[in-house]
Amino acid sequence: TRETTGSSATTPKIHACKNCQRAKTACMDQRPCARCIRLAIPCDNEVKAVKRACANCKRAKVKCNLDDENPCKRCKRLGVNCSPHVAQ
């Protein structure tokens, strides 16, 4: 099971830097990351937030634009409650 902290819901999750992705290692949200500093390699500053779908779009496995507008277009069109998906 995954444990979530209260602050993770408010802060967007950040992808690992390109070097850590290539090495398949964990990466901190801080740039430059500790691994790149330790190995003296350039750490990319291209930080992109992970997009998250609302609960209804995730259940239907369709694209969601919750990050751009709230409620998302699909929930607005269907007239349903648009709430962010919470991982269990």
Rosetta blueprint (number, residue, H / E / L):
1 T L
2 R L
3 E L
4 T L
5 T L
6 G H
7 S H
8 S H
9 A H
10 T L
11 T L
12 P L
13 K L
14 I E
15 H L
16 A L
17 C L
18 K H
19 N H
20 C H
21 Q H
22 R H
23 A H
24 K L
25 T L
26 A L
27 C L
28 M L
29 D L
30 Q L
31 R L
32 P L
33 C L
34 A H
35 R H
36 C H
37 I H
38 R H
39 L H
40 A L
41 I L
42 P L
43 C L
44 D L
45 N L
46 E L
47 V L
48 K L
49 A E
50 V L
51 K L
52 R L
53 A L
54 C E
55 A H
56 N H
57 C H
58 K H
59 R H
60 A H
61 K L
62 V L
63 K L
64 C L
65 N L
66 L L
67 D L
68 D L
69 E L
70 N L
71 P L
72 C L
73 K H
74 R H
75 C H
76 K H
77 R H
78 L H
79 G L
80 V L
81 N L
82 C L
83 S L
84 P E
85 H L
86 V L
87 A L
88 Q L
